């Protein structure tokens, strides 16, 4: 079912339909009229029941969550190493035995758990010769088309959104530019032909309103997700980076005219950057398309949805496994439970 049809059953205004429907298309290569997009909304709603997504923020930024997790892991006896890029997962006789770092250091292990996406783990870190040809072929066809870009702004003051009439309290939640089903579908149309949306769907927050530590007094930071920005761009992303940032600014300025004059600094993160700097294959933020044939028992592949891989002692725990729909911790918790059972056996 298309999410456009689902929201039409429950909401009368196109504004509400567009607002809620975005949960069925965010991070996917789907438009609101695409088959299966309703399922994306439902599985994301299972992880967070707020109809438009949660507006909670971690004090100190999202990185504070991983820092807290790191502290808890160390307290439990773990050793955490950063800036230690893995070059290879070593396999012998079908069993994962060690990870090899770029420095050449080899770390032996009884169990190896990868939070990288399935393609990066099994087709790049593992030599594909250790995989059955049928499995490798299916994994090569596992769809990972990134569609999201990110724009971060440092602002000298708070933008004035015309529609709020000075009610800035509303800015502490989510700011969505998604004012109708047709608007979203038109944004999707351009991405089908390798173009980024000139009138994009935007989802923005100003986290400095709830956490003043993120910016100097009187100043703010703004975090903006932009869709659609196809990984396979017709042109070159390095050349188009500025144009994408300008499209985002132009769209926001229609609602907050003073925003451009407040910008002190701007960072544009393209889908190519998400791959090169953050290890997300093809810039796919969910580690794989959220689609009918890549959900539930078929995530990442049919017969391989219980976090194990064809390589003995090698497991997946990231968003490319069930439920795989954002920062819920569900994939990791499920993987830990399954790995615990295997170790006991």
N, C-alpha and C positions, 0 to 999 in steps of 0.2 A: 504494500500500500504506500502511496505517496504521502509524505507528511502534510502536504497542502490539503489533501482530502481529509486527513485525520483532524487537523485543527479546525477545518471548516465545519465539522460536526459539533464542535464545542464552543466556538467563538463567533460572534456576529460581526465584529469589526475587523477590517483588514490589518489595522495596526496591531491588534492583539495576535492575530493569526501569524503575522510576520515575526513578531517578537518570540513567540513560543516555537514556531517552526524552525528557527535557527539551530535549535539543539539537535535537529535531525540532519543537519547538513554541515555543522562546524567540523573542520578538519577532514572533510571527505571530498571526493570528486563527484558530488551529487548536488543537484538542484532540488528545490522543494517539490517539483513535479516528477522527480526520479523515483522509480519503483524501489521499494525497500527503505526509503528514507524515514518512514514512520518507525521502523524497527530501531533505527539509530537513536531516535528520540526516546523510545521506551527503555532501551538498555542504559542510556545515560541517566534517565529518570530513576531507574532502579538504584543507581549509585548516589544520586542526589535528587531528592524529591522536589526541590524548589523549581517551579515551572520555568523559570528563565535561567536557572543555574545559580549556584551559591555566590554570595557577595562577601564571603568571609576572607580576611587577610591575616597572614602571619606577621606578628610584630617583628620588624627587622627584615622583612622580605621573605620570599619563598625559600631562599637559601637557609634561613634560620631553621626550617623544618629539617633539612638534611643535616645541618650541624647538630641539632638535637638528637637525631637518629644516630649520628656518628658517636656522640658522647655516650649514648645508651649502649651501643655496640662495644665500645672500648671498655665500659664498665663491666660488661658481661664477658670480657676476655678476648675480644676480637682485636686484630691489628688492622688498621685502616691506612692504606697508602694512596696518595693522590699523585698526579703528574707521573704516573707509571703506566704508559700506554702499552696495551697488550698487542703484540704483533702476531701471535699464533697460539692456537690451542693444540697442543701436541697429542696425537692419537697413535696408539700402538695396538694392533690386532683388534680394532674396533672399540677400544676402550680409551677414554680421555685420561691422560696421565699427568699433564702439567700445562701451565701457561708459560709462554716465553715473552718477555718484555722487549721493547725496542732496544733496550740497552744490551740485550743478549742474555740477561739473567733468566734462569729457568726456575720456576716455582712448582714443585711436585704437589699433587693434591689427590685425595681419595674421591672428592666430588667437586665438580666445577659448575658454577651456576652463573649464567650470563643474563644480564639485564639489557644487553644490546638487542637490537631487533633481529628477527629470525634470519633474514638474508645476510646481515653483517656477521652474525655468529657462525652460520653454517656454510656460507658460500665464500666468506672472506677470511675469517679467523681459523676456520677448519679447512683443510685441503679437501675440495669436493670429491677427490678420488676415494675418500673414505665413506662416501654416501652411495646408496644404490642409485643407478641412473634414473629410475622412475621417480624416486623421491626428489633427486636434484632437479629434474625437469619440472616437477610440480612446484617446487619452491621458487624456481626462476620465474614462474608464472604468477606467483603470489603478488598481488597488486599493491604497490606502494607509491602512489602519486601524490606528492605533497601539494597542498593548495593554500597554505597559510603563510603569510609574512608577518613580521612584527616591527612596529615602529615605537621607539621609546623617546619621550620628550622631556627635557629639563625646562621648566617654565619659571619665569620671573614673577608670576602671579597666578591667580585663579581665573580660568577662562569663564566668560559670561555667556551662558547659553540663553538665547533669547526667550525660549519657551518657558523658562523657569521663573521669570520675573523676579530674579534676585533670591529665589529659594535654593541656596547653595547646599543645603543639607541633602538634597536629592543626589548630589554628585558623589556622595560617599559610597554609593552602590555601583551598579553596572550602568554604563552608557552604551546603548545599542543604536546603531544606524541600520535599521532593518524594517522599514516602515510599510511593508506589504509583501505579499507573495510575488507579485509581478516584479517588484524591485529586486528581490533575491534571485529570481529566475533570469532576469536580464544580466545581473552580475555574473551568474554562472555561464551564460551564453558565451561571453568573451573568452573564458578560459578553455572552452572546447576547441578553440582555434589558436591556442598558444599565446593568448594575450592576457595581461592582467586587467582586472576590472577598473574602469575609469570612474565608475560610481559604485564603490565596493560596499559590501556588508562589513561593518566595523563593530568591534566590541572593545570598549575602552574602560579603564579604571584610573582613578587618581588616588593611589594608596597612601600618599602623603597626608591626605585629609584625616585618616584614621591612625596613621603612624608618622608623626612629625619628624621622627629621627631620620627619615629617608631624604629630607631636603633641608636646606638652610631656612631659618625663620622667614616667613612670608613668601617662600618659594615652594614649588611643587614639582612632582614627577608624574608623568602620564604614560600609561602602558596601553598600547593599542594593538589588537589583533586585526589583521586585514585579510579578507577573503573576497575574491579568489585571486591567488597568485600562483599559477601553475609552475611546477618544477621544470617541466619541459617548455620553456619559453621560446617563442619564435625567434627572439633576438638573444642578446647576451645579458645575463643578469647583472654583471658588473657595470655595463653601460646603462642599463635600465633602472639601477638602484635609486638614483635621484628622482627619476620620473615617478616611480612608485611612491616614494615619500611625498612628492608634490601632490599626487592624486589623493592620498590620505588627508593631507592638510587642506586641500581644496574642498573635499567632502565635509570635513569637520567644520570648516569656516562657514559653511552654509547655515550652521546651527549655533556656532560660537564665533561671531565675526572678529572678535579681538584676539583669537587664539594665535594666528601667525605672528603678531607683534610681540607675543610673550615668549616665544621660543628662544631659549639661550643655547641649547644644543639638541641635536637630533641624531638618533641612531636608527638605521634601517637594516633589518635582518631579513634577508631573502631566503627562500627555500634552499638555495644552493649553500648559503651560509649555515643553515640548520644541518645540512649534511657535512660540510667541511669542518665546522667548528664544534658541533654538538653531537656528531656521530649518528644522525638520523638519516638513514638511507633514503635518498630522493626527497629529503625534507619532510617526510611523513611523520607528523607529531604523535600519531597513535601506533607507530610501528607496523602499520599495515592498514589498508582500506577497511573501514567499517561497512561491510556489505553482506548481503544475504548468505553468500557462499564462503564468508570468512568470519562467521560468528560462532559462538558456542562450541559445539563438538568439531567444528571445522576451522578452529583458530589455533595455530596458523594453518594446519592442514588436517583433513579427515584422517582419523586414526592416530593423530599426534597432538591431541588437545589436553593431555594430562601432564604437561610440563617436561616430560621426558623427550629425548631426541633419539634418532637412530644410533648415535654414539653413546655407548654405555658410560654412565657416570657423568654425562653432560646434560644439564637441564637449562630450560629457559624460565625466566620469571618476570619478563617485562610486559609491556602493553601489547606485544604481538601474540599474547596468550589470553585466554578467557579470564576476566571479562573485558579487559583491554580497552577501557574507554575513559582515559583521563587519570588524574591524580587521586585515585581511590585507595591504593594499597591492596586492592583485591587480588591482583595477579600474584604479587609477592606472598601474600598470606596463604593463598591456595597452593602455590609452589612449595612453600616451606612445609605445609602439612603433608603433601605427597612425598617430598624428599625424606621427611622424617619417617614415614611408613617404610620407604625403601631401605633406609639405613637400619631400621629395626629388623627387617627381614634378613 
